[in-house]
Amino acid sequence: MAESLLTPLRECALEIGEAVKSHRGRGFSGERATQYHLDLVADEVALRVLTGAGFRVFSEESGISGDGELTVVVDPIDGSTNCDHGIPFFATSLAVMRGDELIAGLVRNQATGTVFEAERGSGAWRDGEAIRSSTQRDFAKAIVSFSGLPSRHLGWGQFRSMGSASLEICLVADGSLDAFGVAQHSTLNPWDYLAGLLIAREAGAVAGDYRDEELVTSDDVVRRPVFAATDELLRLILEAGSI
């Protein structure tokens, strides 16, 4: 792991976790639909810490800030509704891009303090221990999770919808879940999934998009991704079309 690269990401995520504690339950900011007061507080910390470390920042909450060779794509709080309502499943997601290359990612579960991280080519880690995705190939035994509510059952064993895409992708990375994807008309933005994408791939998981669009992008676009422990599960879900 590139200590010099991941260290400011860890510091940023830790400081965000402390900053939002006193702002949970304040509700919407009134500045933008579905934006909470805690999102603004988290974003202020992210911009200060990351631009101060020399990064260019692309944040869900404030767009582009700063200048630098490396860009950090940031979701200050992924799962803002969970955070504001006291549901202990929300995260900070930080993905580092060098041009069009995804080179590092960190996701901190702000409810528990658990940190998932990866640098390209160096494996994936949870709180300093190496992680691997599951080897599940039998969909009937798979535990899957979705952003959005599935309109039909494809034959999975069990499913969940937990409200924080970055964390759910990391649960695919560490083998807790066998697959995660969007359902019906749900979409994700790069700040939702980029850090998790690298962590999942470094842990041995695979990913694709329902429309076969490139997932590694720092543009302000929407994607329809699926993450799975094995090629067999990914292929089955993608071939089924939008669920």
Secondary structure as GFF3:
##gff-version 3
##sequence-region A 1 243
A	DSSP	alpha_helix	3	20	.	.	.	ID=ss1
A	DSSP	three_ten_helix	21	23	.	.	.	ID=ss2
A	DSSP	alpha_helix	37	52	.	.	.	ID=ss3
A	DSSP	beta_strand	56	59	.	.	.	ID=ss4
A	DSSP	beta_strand	63	65	.	.	.	ID=ss5
A	DSSP	beta_strand	71	78	.	.	.	ID=ss6
A	DSSP	alpha_helix	80	85	.	.	.	ID=ss7
A	DSSP	beta_strand	91	98	.	.	.	ID=ss8
A	DSSP	beta_strand	101	109	.	.	.	ID=ss9
A	DSSP	beta_strand	115	119	.	.	.	ID=ss10
A	DSSP	beta_strand	124	126	.	.	.	ID=ss11
A	DSSP	beta_strand	129	130	.	.	.	ID=ss12
A	DSSP	three_ten_helix	139	141	.	.	.	ID=ss13
A	DSSP	beta_strand	143	147	.	.	.	ID=ss14
A	DSSP	beta_strand	158	160	.	.	.	ID=ss15
A	DSSP	alpha_helix	165	173	.	.	.	ID=ss16
A	DSSP	beta_strand	179	182	.	.	.	ID=ss17
A	DSSP	alpha_helix	190	202	.	.	.	ID=ss18
A	DSSP	beta_strand	206	209	.	.	.	ID=ss19
A	DSSP	beta_strand	225	228	.	.	.	ID=ss20
A	DSSP	alpha_helix	231	239	.	.	.	ID=ss21
###
